[in-house]
Amino acid sequence: MQLTAVGLNHQTAPLSIRERLAFAAASLPDALKALVGSHAAKEAVILSTCNRTELYCVGESDDIVRWLAGYHHIPTEQIEPYLYRYQTEEAVRHAFRVSCGLDSMVLGEPQILGQIKDAVRVAQEQQAVDSLLNALFQKTFAIAKEVRTSTAVGENSVSMAAASVKMAEQIFPDIADLNVLFIGAGEMIELVATYFAAKQPKQITVANRTLPRAQELCAKLLAPADSCLLSDLPEILHRYDVIVSSTASQLPIVGKGMMERALKQRRHMPVFLLDLAVPRDIEAEVADLGDAYLYTVDDMMNIVQSGQQARREAAAEAERMVDGKVSEFMAWQRSRQTVPLIRSLRDEGERARQYVLENAKKQLAKGVPPEDVLERLSVQLTNKLMHPPTHTLARADNTHRHLVDAVVEIYGLQK
């Protein structure tokens, strides 16, 4: 059996296919037991995220694909067009690239490494991982860390949400000390709010036209959050250090006058405002106020595009590092594959030594002079050790020149 990776991702399959082949977190332990128990794979790790489902196995790809289709009750021919298969060296390279974020929808994103670690942990708990996959993923984790510390592949913002947090951090030293207000509760606000919530700000408030939608978004965030109505904004605006707005309103929600009053109440402490709406939610004249730092969707796009270019340049360096690490891993694996052969060769030599030693002891017990016993022992041992290679060479013809070359190299002989 060989190292094999079988899977599909956002590049090869639409969401409708990906969701049919996904594994729920609760089902992973049983799925791993079923996969290894079916003998389709000797070892297995299943990685399943919103963007990819991948099976890293010690096994044959045909067997693994048949198991995957059967587990999800889908005919093999229906999923085959969306799958990729990697074996041995290419499987190693794929694992390394995925862990470094080089195969992600957002180039260089760090979340995938944590997802891989979780997948390996579950596989280890189910005893679905042995020496080969354990070695592969330990190397994978080390390489991902090295790539992220040695290159800038994950440093530049490549999404509106990530760029929003980075921009706020340029104005304020620590997000954890800030009060953050989100105006609107749509998809874009949810994405940005998720990034800010990960930084655990002091306070999060979601203001929306309807309270239930705002409350629903607050419940999703990984940090405490309050909700309010848009009509409350004039009274509460001064409390917030960061204001992010994205609604479908056709008229501005935050005007220059409203912001001017809020700044006076704040004693002119700075405010970071991000207007992601089209048409604008925040009047352009707010940017003229001395302590208001207003950025629009166009400003953020420029940051995102420059970040994407910087990550692409860093990714090229990361790819070179991955190629070198793949070569190192394959060389290590080849050296490990010879260990059983070396052990077997030494065992054969030990058997030959024991055989001639027993004969020597018998000769000594019979009173044969030690000099004669030693001479006989050396001849017998030489004959025992040299018989296999000389017998093989005697039978070798022109079609077995590799055997001749191997013996010449092993013993350092002249042809």
C-alpha positions in Angstrom: 0.0 0.0 0.0 1.2 3.5 -0.7 0.6 7.0 0.6 -2.5 8.4 -1.2 -4.6 11.6 -1.0 -8.1 11.7 -2.5 -10.3 14.7 -2.3 -12.2 17.7 -3.8 -12.2 21.4 -3.0 -13.6 24.8 -4.0 -11.5 24.7 -7.2 -12.8 21.3 -8.4 -16.3 21.0 -7.2 -19.4 23.3 -6.7 -20.9 23.7 -3.3 -23.7 21.3 -4.1 -21.2 18.5 -4.6 -18.9 19.5 -1.7 -21.8 19.5 0.8 -22.8 16.0 -0.2 -19.3 14.6 0.4 -18.7 16.5 3.6 -18.2 14.8 7.0 -19.9 16.3 10.0 -17.5 16.6 13.0 -19.7 14.3 15.0 -19.5 11.6 12.4 -15.7 11.6 11.8 -14.8 9.0 14.5 -17.2 6.5 13.0 -16.2 7.3 9.5 -12.6 6.7 10.3 -13.4 3.3 11.9 -15.4 2.4 8.9 -12.7 3.4 6.4 -9.9 1.5 8.2 -12.2 -1.4 9.1 -13.2 -1.8 5.4 -9.5 -2.4 4.6 -9.7 0.2 1.9 -7.0 2.0 3.9 -4.4 0.8 6.4 -4.1 4.3 7.9 -6.4 7.3 7.4 -7.0 11.0 8.2 -10.2 12.7 7.0 -10.1 16.5 6.6 -13.5 18.1 6.0 -14.1 21.8 5.9 -16.5 24.1 4.1 -14.1 24.3 1.2 -12.7 20.8 1.0 -13.0 17.1 1.8 -9.8 15.2 1.7 -8.8 11.7 2.7 -5.1 11.1 3.4 -4.5 7.3 3.5 -2.1 4.5 3.2 -4.0 2.6 0.5 -4.9 2.4 -3.1 -6.9 5.4 -4.6 -9.5 3.2 -6.3 -10.4 1.5 -3.1 -10.6 4.8 -1.2 -12.8 6.4 -3.9 -15.2 3.4 -3.8 -15.4 3.7 0.0 -16.1 7.4 -0.1 -18.9 7.0 -2.7 -20.4 4.1 -0.8 -20.2 5.9 2.6 -22.2 8.8 1.2 -24.5 6.6 -0.9 -23.5 8.2 -4.2 -22.5 6.4 -7.4 -18.8 6.5 -8.0 -19.2 7.9 -11.5 -21.1 10.9 -10.1 -18.2 12.1 -7.9 -15.3 11.0 -10.0 -15.2 14.1 -12.3 -14.7 16.4 -9.2 -12.0 14.3 -7.4 -8.2 14.7 -7.5 -5.9 11.8 -6.6 -2.3 12.2 -5.5 0.1 9.4 -4.7 3.4 9.2 -2.8 5.4 12.3 -3.5 2.5 14.3 -4.9 0.4 13.4 -1.9 3.2 14.7 0.4 3.4 17.9 -1.6 -0.3 18.4 -1.5 -0.4 18.0 2.3 2.4 20.5 2.7 0.7 23.1 0.4 -2.7 22.7 2.1 -1.2 23.2 5.6 0.6 26.4 4.5 -2.5 27.9 3.0 -1.2 27.7 -0.5 -4.2 25.8 -1.7 -6.8 27.8 0.1 -9.5 30.1 -1.3 -7.9 32.9 0.7 -4.2 32.5 -0.1 -2.1 32.0 3.1 -5.1 31.9 5.5 -4.1 30.3 8.8 -7.3 28.5 9.8 -6.6 25.5 7.7 -3.6 24.4 9.8 -5.8 24.2 12.9 -8.4 22.2 11.0 -5.7 19.7 9.9 -4.5 19.4 13.5 -8.0 18.7 14.6 -8.4 16.0 11.9 -5.2 14.3 12.8 -6.1 14.4 16.5 -9.4 12.6 15.8 -7.7 10.0 13.6 -5.1 9.4 16.4 -7.9 9.0 19.0 -9.5 6.3 16.7 -6.1 4.6 16.2 -6.4 5.2 12.5 -2.9 6.7 12.2 0.3 4.7 12.3 4.0 5.4 11.5 3.7 6.8 7.9 0.8 9.3 8.4 2.1 10.2 11.8 5.5 11.1 10.3 3.8 12.9 7.4 1.7 15.2 9.5 4.4 15.9 12.1 6.5 17.1 9.2 3.5 18.9 7.8 3.0 20.9 11.0 6.7 21.8 11.2 6.8 23.0 7.6 3.7 25.1 8.0 5.2 26.9 11.0 8.5 27.4 9.2 6.8 28.8 6.1 4.7 31.3 8.1 7.7 32.5 10.1 10.1 32.6 7.1 7.8 34.2 4.5 5.0 36.9 4.4 2.5 34.5 2.9 0.0 35.2 5.7 0.8 38.7 6.7 -1.0 41.0 4.3 -4.8 41.4 4.3 -6.6 39.8 1.4 -10.2 40.2 2.4 -12.3 43.2 3.4 -12.9 41.7 6.8 -9.2 41.0 7.6 -8.2 44.4 6.2 -10.8 46.1 8.4 -9.2 44.7 11.6 -5.7 45.5 10.3 -6.7 49.2 9.6 -8.2 49.6 13.0 -5.0 48.2 14.6 -3.0 50.9 12.9 -5.0 53.6 14.7 -5.5 51.8 18.1 -2.9 49.8 19.9 -5.2 47.0 21.1 -8.6 46.0 19.8 -9.4 44.4 23.2 -9.6 47.9 24.7 -12.2 49.2 22.2 -15.9 49.5 21.9 -17.1 48.5 18.4 -20.3 49.4 16.7 -21.7 47.6 13.6 -24.4 49.3 11.6 -26.4 46.7 9.7 -26.7 43.0 10.1 -26.1 41.6 6.6 -23.5 39.2 5.2 -20.7 41.7 5.0 -21.2 43.0 8.5 -21.4 39.4 9.8 -18.0 38.6 8.2 -16.3 41.8 9.5 -17.9 41.3 13.0 -16.5 37.7 13.1 -13.0 39.0 12.6 -13.4 41.7 15.2 -15.0 39.3 17.7 -12.0 37.1 17.4 -9.9 40.0 18.9 -12.3 40.1 21.9 -13.1 43.9 22.0 -14.4 45.4 25.2 -17.9 45.9 23.8 -19.7 45.0 20.6 -23.0 46.4 19.5 -25.1 45.6 16.4 -27.5 48.4 15.3 -30.1 47.3 12.7 -33.4 48.4 11.3 -35.1 45.4 12.9 -34.0 44.1 16.4 -34.5 40.3 15.8 -31.9 40.3 12.9 -29.4 42.2 15.1 -30.0 39.7 17.9 -29.5 36.8 15.6 -26.1 38.1 14.5 -25.0 38.8 18.1 -25.8 35.2 19.0 -23.4 34.0 16.3 -20.4 36.0 17.5 -17.6 34.4 19.7 -17.7 37.4 22.0 -20.5 39.1 24.0 -22.6 41.5 21.9 -25.6 43.8 22.4 -28.2 44.9 19.8 -30.1 48.1 19.2 -32.1 49.9 16.6 -30.8 52.4 14.1 -32.9 55.1 15.7 -30.7 54.8 18.8 -27.6 55.9 17.0 -27.6 59.7 17.8 -27.7 58.8 21.5 -25.0 56.1 21.5 -22.6 56.9 18.7 -20.1 58.7 21.0 -19.5 55.5 23.0 -17.7 53.7 20.1 -14.1 53.8 19.0 -14.7 51.7 15.8 -17.8 52.1 13.6 -18.4 49.8 10.7 -21.5 50.3 8.5 -23.0 48.3 5.6 -26.7 48.6 5.0 -29.0 48.8 1.9 -30.1 52.3 2.8 -30.3 54.7 -0.1 -29.6 57.7 2.2 -26.7 58.3 4.6 -27.3 57.0 8.1 -24.5 58.8 9.8 -24.2 62.5 8.8 -21.5 65.0 9.5 -23.5 66.8 12.2 -24.3 63.6 14.1 -20.6 62.6 14.0 -19.5 66.1 15.0 -21.7 65.9 18.1 -20.4 62.5 19.0 -16.7 63.7 18.7 -17.4 66.5 21.1 -18.9 64.1 23.6 -15.8 61.9 23.2 -13.6 64.9 23.9 -12.1 64.5 20.4 -10.8 60.9 21.0 -10.2 59.4 17.6 -12.8 57.2 15.8 -12.2 54.7 13.0 -15.1 54.6 10.6 -15.4 52.0 7.8 -18.2 52.5 5.3 -18.7 49.4 3.2 -22.0 50.4 1.8 -22.9 51.4 -1.8 -24.5 54.0 -1.8 -22.6 55.3 1.2 -24.0 55.0 4.8 -21.6 57.7 6.1 -21.5 61.2 4.6 -18.2 61.8 2.8 -17.8 65.1 4.7 -17.2 63.2 8.0 -13.7 62.6 6.7 -13.1 66.4 7.1 -13.5 66.1 10.9 -10.2 66.1 12.6 -10.5 63.0 14.8 -12.6 60.9 12.4 -10.7 58.4 10.2 -13.1 57.4 7.5 -12.4 54.7 4.9 -14.7 53.6 2.1 -15.1 50.4 0.2 -12.8 51.7 -2.5 -10.1 52.4 0.1 -10.4 48.9 1.4 -10.2 47.4 -2.1 -6.9 49.1 -2.7 -5.6 47.5 0.5 -6.9 44.1 -0.4 -5.4 44.2 -3.9 -2.0 45.2 -2.6 -2.3 42.5 0.0 -3.1 39.9 -2.6 -0.1 40.9 -4.7 2.2 40.7 -1.6 0.9 37.3 -0.7 1.4 36.0 -4.3 5.0 37.1 -4.1 5.4 35.4 -0.7 3.6 32.3 -2.0 6.2 31.8 -4.7 8.9 31.7 -2.0 6.8 29.4 0.1 6.3 27.0 -2.9 10.1 26.7 -3.3 10.4 25.9 0.4 7.7 23.2 0.1 9.5 21.6 -2.9 12.7 21.3 -0.9 10.9 19.9 2.1 9.1 17.3 -0.1 12.5 16.1 -1.4 13.7 15.8 2.2 10.7 13.8 3.3 10.9 11.4 0.4 14.6 10.8 1.0 13.8 10.1 4.6 11.0 7.7 3.6 13.2 5.9 1.2 15.8 5.4 3.9 13.2 4.1 6.3 12.0 1.6 3.6 15.5 0.0 3.6 15.5 -0.6 7.4 13.7 -4.0 7.2 16.1 -5.1 4.5 19.1 -4.0 6.6 17.7 -5.9 9.6 17.1 -9.0 7.5 20.6 -8.9 6.0 22.2 -8.6 9.5 20.0 -11.4 10.8 21.3 -13.6 7.9 24.9 -12.7 8.8 24.2 -13.5 12.4 22.8 -17.0 11.5 25.9 -17.7 9.4 28.2 -16.6 12.3 26.3 -18.8 14.8 26.5 -21.8 12.5 30.2 -21.7 12.0 30.8 -20.8 15.7 28.9 -24.0 16.8 31.0 -26.1 14.4 34.2 -24.5 15.8 33.1 -25.3 19.4 32.4 -28.9 18.4 35.9 -29.2 16.8 37.6 -27.8 19.8 35.7 -30.3 22.1 37.0 -33.1 19.9 40.6 -31.9 20.6 41.3 -30.4 17.1 44.2 -27.9 17.4 42.9 -24.3 17.8 44.9 -23.1 14.8 43.1 -25.6 12.6 39.7 -24.7 14.1 40.3 -21.0 13.4 41.4 -21.7 9.9 38.3 -23.8 9.2 36.0 -21.2 10.9 37.3 -18.4 8.7 36.9 -20.4 5.5 33.4 -21.5 6.4 32.3 -18.0 7.4 33.8 -16.5 4.2 32.0 -19.2 2.1 28.7 -18.6 3.9 28.8 -14.9 3.4 30.1 -14.9 -0.2 27.9 -17.7 -1.5 24.7 -15.6 -2.2 26.4 -12.8 -4.2 28.7 -15.1 -6.1 25.9 -17.5 -6.9 23.7 -14.7 -8.2 26.5 -13.2 -10.3 27.3 -16.5 -11.8 23.7 -16.7 -13.1 23.5 -13.1 -14.2 23.4 -12.3 -18.0 23.2 -9.1 -19.9 19.7 -8.5 -18.7 20.8 -8.4 -15.1 23.6 -5.8 -15.4 22.0 -3.9 -12.5 23.0 -6.8 -10.2 26.6 -6.6 -11.4 26.6 -2.8 -10.8 25.1 -3.2 -7.4 27.7 -5.7 -6.2 30.5 -3.5 -7.6 29.2 -0.5 -5.7 28.5 -2.5 -2.4 32.0 -4.0 -2.2 33.9 -1.1 -3.9 35.2 -3.3 -6.6 36.7 -2.6 -10.1 34.5 -4.0 -12.9 
